[in-house]
Amino acid sequence: MRRIMFVLWKELLELRQDPRLFPIIFVAPIIQLTLLGYAATTDVKNIPVVVVDADRTASSRDLISRFEATVNFTIVDVIGNVNDSDRYLDGGRAWMALSIPAGYGARVQAGRPVVVQVVADGSDASSTTVALGYTTNLVATYAQDLVGARQRSGGASPAIGGIEPQVRVWFNPRLESRVFILPGLAALLLLVLTSVLTSMAIVREKELGTLEQLNVTPLGRVQLIVGKLLPYAMIGMIDVLIVLAVTVFWFEVPLRGSVFLLLGMCLVYLLTTLGIGLFVSTISHTQQQAMMTAAFFFLLPMMFLSGFIFPIENMPHVIQTLTYLIPLRYFIVILRGIFLKGVGLETLWPQALALLGWGLAILLLAVARSSKRLA
């Protein structure tokens, strides 16, 4: 244990000698999390909408007021002719046109089905999809309120196609993207930081020739590896606490589950990230090569195939099968489960077990490949 502590102290002294490294380790995650927390969002706000109100009744104005009351939509104009909406969409002054037909108010009051048409500009497919989702949710909620109001007044319940809409959104009622993006972003930052730093630290020993000096010491291979990895595990946990504080207190993402379970799962995840860094160091000869290998063969595939950016359900079946080899997939499920749902190991044990198995496998493989002799 004493020998391991000497190696650990040596690594900390080397980190201290490079004053530029500390801002990268501790300040950069805060800056990245803050910037991406605001920029990496699928939320669309202030969507310009032109309303074609051919009814001009209290009921139609009530529906329009629902759109005006939310930050997701901005009513740019209310017109009476549906043909006039073309110039708003063609000129980009509106993304959507909401058309309320004549007789809308009478049908609503009578509890009869009524169709409200929405025409959307599909030139920005992703934003339009989100906007249509907002519209569907808003109209469904409005229809549900009408049902409730009529039932309270003792009237017959209006039915739309024989279906009474009931919309519920759990865990993220306002459908804010930062609520589910930030936990995954924390996992991604931890992966990048610890795996790259670990791989470059060991490869640096080769480049500077200090690995040759360690060869003549009585250090065992396992002792050397543990002493090398422990400082970066400590740095990783400090960064976890920093990222956790920013996520919870600055962005106000609710942490509904156990903090201790979250920290424990982060330790399990560190087995994977440190193992990747150690493995990359065994197949790299320069720091530049280590960085490129970690980025192209580990970081980018994990980012794209973990479900952090693209939904796994939308991927081809073959690619979906490959995602089971991505440890970040399991950790993101764990983080979102603890953060948003407040669940514990009784629910997350399959992901925790898979993450632990992945971490032990890559770590044992890296230890088996490593050697005290120069590569």
C-alpha positions in Angstrom: 0.0 0.0 0.0 2.9 2.3 0.8 4.3 1.9 -2.7 1.0 2.7 -4.3 0.8 5.9 -2.2 4.2 6.9 -3.5 3.1 6.5 -7.1 -0.1 8.3 -6.3 1.9 11.2 -4.8 4.2 11.3 -7.8 1.2 11.6 -10.1 -0.2 14.5 -8.1 3.1 16.3 -8.1 3.3 16.0 -11.9 -0.2 17.4 -12.2 0.8 20.2 -9.9 3.8 21.1 -12.0 1.6 21.9 -15.0 -0.5 24.9 -13.9 -2.5 24.9 -17.2 -3.9 21.4 -16.4 -6.0 22.4 -13.4 -8.3 24.8 -15.3 -8.8 22.0 -17.8 -9.6 19.5 -15.1 -11.9 21.5 -12.9 -13.0 24.7 -14.7 -13.5 23.3 -18.2 -16.3 20.8 -17.1 -18.2 23.7 -15.5 -17.9 25.9 -18.6 -18.8 23.0 -20.9 -21.8 22.0 -18.8 -23.0 25.5 -18.6 -22.7 26.2 -22.3 -24.1 22.9 -23.5 -26.8 23.1 -20.9 -28.2 26.2 -22.7 -27.1 25.3 -26.2 -27.8 21.5 -26.4 -31.5 21.7 -26.2 -34.3 20.4 -28.3 -36.8 22.8 -26.8 -38.3 25.3 -29.3 -39.7 28.5 -27.9 -41.5 31.5 -29.3 -42.7 29.6 -32.4 -44.4 32.2 -34.7 -48.0 31.2 -35.4 -50.5 32.9 -37.7 -54.1 32.1 -36.7 -56.9 31.9 -39.3 -60.0 32.6 -37.2 -63.0 32.1 -39.4 -65.3 31.7 -36.4 -64.7 34.9 -34.4 -66.5 33.6 -31.3 -65.6 33.4 -27.6 -64.7 29.7 -28.1 -62.2 30.4 -30.9 -60.7 33.3 -28.9 -60.4 30.9 -25.9 -58.4 28.5 -28.0 -56.1 31.3 -29.3 -55.5 32.5 -25.8 -54.2 29.0 -24.9 -51.5 29.5 -27.5 -50.7 33.0 -26.4 -50.4 31.9 -22.7 -47.4 29.5 -23.4 -43.8 30.5 -24.0 -43.7 27.9 -26.8 -45.8 30.0 -29.2 -46.0 33.6 -30.4 -49.1 34.7 -32.3 -47.9 37.0 -35.1 -51.3 37.8 -36.5 -55.0 36.7 -36.5 -56.6 36.8 -39.9 -59.9 35.7 -41.3 -59.0 34.2 -44.7 -57.1 30.9 -44.9 -55.6 31.9 -48.3 -53.8 34.9 -46.6 -51.8 32.5 -44.4 -49.6 31.4 -47.4 -47.7 34.7 -47.4 -46.8 34.2 -43.8 -45.5 30.7 -44.3 -43.7 31.5 -47.6 -42.0 34.6 -46.2 -40.9 32.8 -43.0 -42.9 35.2 -40.8 -44.7 32.1 -39.3 -43.7 28.5 -38.9 -47.3 27.3 -38.4 -50.8 28.3 -39.4 -53.6 27.4 -37.1 -57.0 27.4 -38.9 -60.2 27.6 -36.9 -63.2 26.8 -39.1 -66.5 28.7 -39.2 -69.0 27.1 -36.8 -66.2 26.0 -34.4 -67.9 27.7 -31.4 -71.3 26.1 -32.1 -69.9 22.7 -32.4 -67.9 23.0 -29.2 -70.9 24.2 -27.3 -73.0 21.3 -28.7 -70.3 18.8 -27.9 -69.9 17.8 -31.5 -66.6 16.8 -33.1 -64.7 19.6 -34.7 -61.5 19.7 -36.8 -58.8 22.4 -36.3 -56.3 22.4 -39.1 -52.6 23.0 -38.5 -50.2 23.7 -41.5 -46.5 23.7 -40.6 -43.4 24.8 -42.4 -41.3 21.6 -42.8 -38.1 23.1 -44.0 -36.6 22.7 -40.5 -37.8 19.1 -39.9 -36.6 18.7 -36.3 -38.0 22.0 -35.0 -41.2 21.5 -36.8 -41.6 18.0 -35.3 -41.1 19.5 -31.8 -43.6 22.3 -32.6 -46.2 19.9 -33.8 -45.8 17.9 -30.6 -46.4 21.0 -28.6 -49.5 21.8 -30.6 -50.9 18.3 -30.2 -50.3 18.3 -26.5 -51.8 21.8 -26.1 -55.0 21.0 -28.1 -55.4 17.7 -26.3 -55.1 19.4 -23.0 -57.6 22.0 -24.1 -60.1 19.4 -25.3 -59.7 17.6 -21.9 -60.5 20.9 -20.1 -63.6 21.2 -22.2 -64.7 17.8 -21.2 -64.1 18.5 -17.5 -66.0 21.9 -17.7 -69.0 20.3 -19.4 -69.1 17.4 -16.8 -69.0 19.9 -13.9 -71.8 21.9 -15.5 -73.9 18.7 -15.7 -73.9 18.5 -19.5 -73.1 15.7 -21.8 -69.4 15.1 -22.4 -68.2 16.1 -25.9 -66.6 13.3 -27.7 -64.1 13.6 -30.6 -64.3 10.5 -32.7 -65.6 8.6 -29.7 -62.3 9.1 -27.8 -61.9 11.3 -24.8 -58.3 12.7 -24.7 -56.4 12.2 -21.5 -52.8 13.4 -21.6 -50.3 12.9 -18.8 -46.6 13.5 -18.8 -44.6 11.9 -16.0 -41.1 12.8 -14.7 -40.7 15.8 -16.9 -44.2 17.5 -17.1 -43.0 20.6 -19.0 -41.0 18.4 -21.5 -37.8 20.5 -21.0 -35.0 18.9 -22.9 -32.3 20.1 -20.4 -33.9 17.9 -17.7 -32.9 14.7 -19.6 -29.9 16.1 -21.5 -27.9 17.3 -18.5 -27.6 14.0 -16.7 -26.3 12.4 -19.9 -24.0 15.3 -20.5 -22.5 14.8 -17.1 -21.7 11.2 -18.0 -20.2 12.2 -21.3 -17.9 14.8 -19.6 -16.7 12.3 -17.1 -15.9 9.8 -19.9 -13.9 12.4 -21.9 -12.0 13.8 -18.9 -10.9 10.6 -17.1 -10.3 8.4 -20.1 -8.2 10.9 -22.0 -6.2 12.1 -19.0 -5.5 8.5 -17.9 -4.3 7.4 -21.3 -2.1 10.5 -21.9 -0.6 10.3 -18.4 0.8 6.8 -18.9 1.9 7.4 -22.5 3.7 10.6 -21.2 5.9 8.3 -19.1 7.0 6.5 -22.3 7.7 9.8 -24.1 9.7 11.3 -21.2 11.6 8.1 -20.5 10.4 8.0 -16.8 8.8 4.7 -17.4 12.4 3.3 -17.7 13.2 4.6 -14.2 10.1 2.9 -12.8 11.3 -0.4 -14.3 14.2 -0.6 -11.8 11.9 0.0 -8.8 10.4 -2.8 -6.7 7.0 -1.8 -7.8 4.7 -4.6 -9.0 2.7 -4.1 -12.1 -0.6 -4.0 -10.3 0.8 -1.5 -7.8 2.0 0.7 -10.6 -1.3 0.6 -12.3 -3.3 1.3 -9.2 -1.0 4.2 -8.2 -1.4 5.6 -11.7 -5.2 5.3 -11.8 -6.1 6.5 -8.3 -5.3 10.2 -8.8 -7.6 10.3 -11.9 -10.3 8.5 -10.0 -10.1 11.1 -7.3 -10.2 13.9 -10.0 -13.2 12.2 -11.6 -15.1 12.1 -8.3 -14.4 15.8 -7.6 -15.6 16.6 -11.1 -18.8 14.5 -10.4 -19.5 16.7 -7.4 -18.9 19.9 -9.3 -21.1 18.8 -12.2 -23.8 17.5 -9.8 -23.8 20.9 -8.0 -24.1 22.9 -11.3 -26.9 20.6 -12.6 -29.0 20.7 -9.5 -28.5 24.2 -8.2 -27.9 26.2 -11.3 -30.1 24.4 -13.9 -32.5 23.2 -11.2 -32.7 19.7 -12.6 -34.5 17.7 -9.8 -32.5 14.9 -8.1 -35.3 12.7 -6.9 -33.2 9.6 -6.1 -30.4 8.8 -3.6 -27.3 10.9 -3.8 -25.2 8.1 -2.3 -26.5 5.6 -4.9 -25.6 8.2 -7.6 -22.1 8.5 -6.3 -21.7 4.8 -6.0 -22.8 4.3 -9.6 -20.3 7.0 -10.6 -17.5 4.9 -9.0 -18.7 1.9 -11.0 -18.7 4.0 -14.1 -15.1 5.2 -13.4 -14.0 1.5 -13.7 -15.0 1.7 -17.3 -13.5 5.2 -18.1 -10.3 4.5 -16.3 -10.1 1.1 -18.0 -10.6 2.6 -21.4 -7.8 5.1 -20.7 -5.4 2.4 -19.5 -6.2 0.2 -22.5 -5.6 3.1 -24.9 -2.3 3.7 -23.3 -1.2 0.1 -24.0 -1.8 0.5 -27.8 -0.4 4.1 -28.1 3.1 5.3 -28.3 2.5 9.1 -28.2 0.1 11.4 -26.4 -1.3 12.6 -29.7 -1.9 9.0 -30.8 -3.6 8.3 -27.4 -5.9 11.2 -27.8 -6.9 10.4 -31.3 -7.4 6.7 -30.5 -9.6 7.5 -27.5 -11.7 10.0 -29.5 -12.3 8.0 -32.7 -12.6 4.5 -31.3 -14.3 5.1 -28.0 -15.6 8.6 -27.4 -17.4 9.2 -30.7 -19.1 5.8 -30.9 -20.2 6.0 -27.4 -21.7 9.5 -27.9 -23.6 8.5 -31.0 -24.7 4.9 -30.0 -25.6 5.5 -26.3 -28.9 7.1 -26.9 -27.6 10.4 -25.6 -28.1 12.2 -29.0 -30.1 9.8 -31.1 -32.9 7.6 -29.8 -31.8 3.9 -29.9 -35.4 2.9 -30.8 -35.0 4.8 -34.1 -31.8 3.0 -35.1 -31.7 -0.1 -37.4 -32.0 -3.4 -35.6 -28.4 -4.3 -36.2 -27.2 -1.0 -34.8 -29.5 -1.5 -31.8 -27.8 -4.8 -31.1 -24.4 -3.0 -31.1 -25.5 -0.5 -28.6 -25.5 -3.2 -25.9 -21.7 -3.0 -26.2 -21.7 0.7 -25.2 -21.3 1.2 -21.5 -22.5 4.8 -21.7 -25.9 3.5 -22.6 -26.3 1.8 -19.3 -24.9 4.8 -17.3 -27.3 7.3 -18.9 -30.3 5.1 -18.0 -29.0 4.9 -14.5 -28.5 8.7 -14.2 -31.9 9.5 -15.6 -33.5 6.9 -13.5 -32.0 8.3 -10.3 -32.4 12.0 -11.3 -35.8 12.1 -12.8 -37.7 9.0 -11.5 -36.1 8.5 -8.1 -35.7 4.8 -8.6 -33.1 2.6 -6.9 -31.2 -0.6 -7.6 -34.4 -2.6 -7.4 -35.2 -1.1 -10.8 -31.7 -0.3 -12.2 -29.9 -3.5 -11.2 -29.7 -4.8 -14.8 -27.9 -1.6 -16.0 -25.7 -1.5 -12.9 -24.7 -5.1 -13.4 -24.0 -4.6 -17.1 -21.9 -1.5 -16.3 -19.9 -3.3 -13.6 -19.3 -6.2 -16.0 -18.1 -3.9 -18.7 -15.8 -2.0 -16.4 -14.2 -5.1 -14.9 -13.7 -6.6 -18.4 -12.0 -3.5 -19.9 -9.9 -3.0 -16.8 -8.7 -6.6 -16.6 -8.0 -6.5 -20.4 -6.0 -3.4 -20.0 -4.1 -4.7 -17.0 -3.3 -7.9 -18.9 -1.9 -5.9 -21.8 0.1 -3.5 -19.7 3.7 -4.1 -18.8 6.5 -2.3 -17.0 8.8 -2.7 -19.9 8.9 -0.1 -22.7 6.7 -0.8 -25.7 
